[in-house]
């Protein structure tokens, strides 16, 4: 998820009462909730698409979730001691407990992969023990309704605290509603897959529709949440190099599916190319729905169907101008 969402979760945990456990609790929770994203620094040394294979990996795995909070707690504890020695420690700050700083930093860090898991981008939850990608298919990477709900609750809780009123309950209520909202979106994704399967079986003979059912290969099924329309799903189905999309808001039926691209090329043998092209290797390691498209100049573009929207596709593309686009040989799909 985006860093504003991560920050609001940390802030709400603090306003729910955890900030009374120790001085500097709020920085521990909010910074901790964002800390696994230190891997964004890879943009300083990785070029092209190499960052795709690095992000949401080692800094989101179990060892990092133990080590990063320890580093944060030590820095915050040291900062408090430094301020005290200089006589600039705020009088109203609670006594600082290293134990609580570490625990709160740890709690904040744990919320990060839990949220990142929820979208279609993916996360390697067990890195470095396993490089397997996991996907929740539940929320869009930026959810405006979470911003509004959690943002208002954070402000309202702080306002009530400032005015000497009970201030924990708005944060607690917001956290409960957030969990329910996420749960409802998860049910929507599961329900979309069930509805698609039912429609596929019910219409498999084509008797209820004048349209010809597209020959969609078996493979992935991704109910992808669109921005703003939280309880709708854009469905991505198919297999390597042949993916189809049912637009958000349409009936979840294979008759509504359209091929992601009609400008595809045959899938090349990338085995040798991966050894010398780090961008290609990183992209294929990261990609969930890869396909090859003609670049119109004699070469090919390697893309991912999850991010084929014109507003995003250029950030998720590897250009291979020296690899010719070969026509696709029609092959019957297995069902």
Secondary structure, 3 states (H helix, E strand, C coil): CCHHHHHHHHHHHHHCCHHHCCCCHHHHHHHHHHHHHHHHHHHHCCCCCHHHHCCCCHHHCHHHHHHHHHHHHHHHHHHHHHHHHCCCCCCCCCCCCHHHHHHHHHHHHHHHHHHHCCCCCCECCCCCCCCCCECCCCCCCCCHHHHHHHHHHHHHHHHHHHCCCCCHHHHHHHHHHHHHHHHHHHHHHHHHHHHHHHHHHHCCCCCCCCCCCCCCCCCEEEEECCCCCCCCCEEEEEECCEEEEECCCCCCCHHHCEECCCCECCCCCCHHHHHHCHHHHHHHHHCCCEEEEECCCCCEEEEEHHHCCCCCHHHHEEEECCCCCCCCCCCCCCC
